[in-house]
């Protein structure tokens, strides 16, 4: 089955109701064993035309994301990036850290009318970001959110590639911190880096010398060593 193509139904409904400045926001990085959570917010032009190739970032290859990300930046009215650090993930838990990253991304935009947020309703979010509409699996259905999804993913992947130069051996330049086989092998050989999330069960188990933590990470990586981002994210969320 081909990947779902995002549409502009939610955006057009808001434009027609008088909310001209509509933002899509999404985050990436709740599932990895290390690194920050990164969010992006994209203020799309009213009645914009879609950029060919933009859809949920998880359904695009790295090369496909790179091909469209500069177009997203150029054709948007504005865009913003926000992040939550490993320390904030440890303090707040990864879900709340993701919400913090979203708020920070939105603060980097000029005034807007309405926000489309990927996911379910977030308690207390409206007082921070103003009127918003949560859309479950919004990165697959809303064009504005899909744009944010791509921008957030590319930004975080580039960051993890830079971190890989300082901490080689974990494969972050191609696994972005997810529990792939080469990442697990790096943990076995090198131990835990300052950028690993020590409150996550697998990392905590490794610090405590629990061999099961390595076995769980191997299992999550799958036969080819690269699990789906969404599945890994859900598994990791259950463990925090």
N, C-alpha and C positions, 0 to 999 in steps of 0.2 A: 504494500500500500504506500503510495507516495506521501511525503510529509504534508501536513496541513499548511495551507497558505493563509497568512493573516489577512484580515479585511479591515475596513474602515467603518463598520457599522456603529460601534460605540462612539467613535470620534464624530461621525456625521450627526448622530443623535444629539450630542452635546453642542456641536456647532449650530444646529438648527434651533436649539433651545436658548441660544445666546451666549454660551460659553465658547468664546472664540479661541482662547489660548489653552489648548489641551496638551497635557504632558503624559508621556508614558514612562513608567519607572520599573526597574527590575534589578535583581541582585544575582550574583554568582558567588560560589565559593563556600556554601554551607557544608558541603560534603568532604572536602579535602582534610588530610591530617595536619596540614600546616598552612601558613600564610594567612593574609587578611581576607575578610569578606569585602567585595567591591560591588557598588551599585552605580547605575547610570540613570540619568533622567534626560529625556529628549522632548523638547517643546517643538511639536510639528507645526508646519504652516497650515492655516485653515484651508480646507479643501485641497490638501496636498495630493499629488500623484505619487503612487507607491514606487519605490526603487525596486527594480527587478532583482530578485535574488535575496531579498530580505525576508527572513522568517526566524522562527525560534532558533537561537544560536546552537542548541544541542543537536539540531538536525543538519548543521552546516559543518563542512571541514574547515580546518584552520585557514587554508588558502581561500575558500569561499568567503569566510568572515573578513579576511583582510581586503578582499576585492570590494566589499560594500561599505566598510566602516568609514572610509574617508568621504564617501558620498553622503552617508548619514550625517556626518558632522557638517558638511557643506550645505546641504539642503534643509537642515533643521533651522528654525528660528534661533534656537539656543540649545545647548546641552551642558550637563554638569556631571561630575564624577564625585562619589563619596566612598569612604572606606571605613571599616572598623578593624582595629589592629588585633593581633593575637592576644595581647593583654586584655583588651576589651571583650573579646570572645570568652576568655577565661573568667572574667569578672561578671559578665551579663548573661552568659550562655549564647550559643551561636544564633538562635532565632532572634533574640533581642538585639544582638549585635548587627544582624542583617537589617533590622528595622532602623537602627541608628545610621547605618550606611546610606539607606534610602533617604532619610531626612537630610543628611549632609549633602547628598547629590542634589536634592531639590533646593537647598539653600544657595547653591551655586547658579541658580537660574534667576532671570528677571521675574517680575510679578506674573502670575499665571491665574487662570480661572478654575481649572479642574484637573485632577490627577487620575489617571488610570493605573492601578497597581496590580501587578501579578500576584495571585494568591487569594487567600480568604480575608475576611474583614479583620482588621487589627485593632484591638481595643485601645482607645485613647489616641489613635493616630491622627484623627481629624484635627485635634487641637494643635498638633505640630505642623501639619501640612495643608490644612484647609479642606475644602470639599474634595472627596475622592470616591472612586468606584472600584471595589475589588473585583477582579475577574479571575476565576480559577482557570489555570492553564492559559492565562492571558497572553503569554509569550507565543502561543501557537495560534491565537485568534485575533488579537489586537495589533494592528500595524505599529502604533506608537510604542507599545510595550515590546514588540519584537525588535524594533530599532534599539531600544534601551538594552535589551538582552544581548544583542550583538556587541554593542559598545562596551558593556560591562565585561563580557567574556574576553574580548580582545585586550582590554586594559589590564585585566588580571593576569591573563596568560603572558603578556609582555613583562609584567612585574615579576612573575615567577621565573621567567627566563633570565632576568637580571639577577635575581637572588641565586639562581643556579650557578652563576659565575663565581659568587662568593662562597657558596656551599656546594661544590661539585660532589657527585657520587650518588645523589638521590634521584636523578632523572627529572628534576622539576621542569627542565626546558621543554619536555614533551608530555609529562604526566600532570603538570600543573598542581602537584601536591596530592593527587588522588592515590588510593592504595593499590597501585599497580605492582607487579612482581619486582620490577627494578627498584621501585621506591622501598618496598619491604626489604629487598636485599641490601640496599643502602643503609637502612636502619639497623640491620643485623651487623653490618661491617663497621659503620661509623657512629652508631648511637643516635641519640636525639639532638637535634639542633635547637638554637634559640627560637627558631620560627615554627617549631612544632607545637601543636595545641595539647598541652600536658593534661588538661582535664578530660580529653577524649579517652574513652575506655581503652582503645588499642594502645595509644601512646602511654597512658598511665600503666597499663599492663607491662609494656616493654620496660619502662623505668623500674618496675618492680620485679623484673626478671621473669615474667610469666610467658612461657613459650606459647601458650594458647593465643596470646595477642598476635604473634606472628602468623599462626595458623589461620586465625580469623581474617587477617589482612590478605593472606594468600587466597583464601576462599572467595573473598569479595572481589579480588582482582579478576577472577574468571580464568578460563583456560588460556585466553590470549593475552592476559595481563592488563586488560583495559576495560573496566566496568563502565556501565552507563552512568553519566553524571547524576541523573535524577535518582536512580536506584541507590547509588552510594550515598547521596545526600540524605535520603530518607532513612537509610540504615544508620548513618552517623547521628542524625537527629534523635533517633530512638535511644542512642547510647549516652546522650548528654543530659 
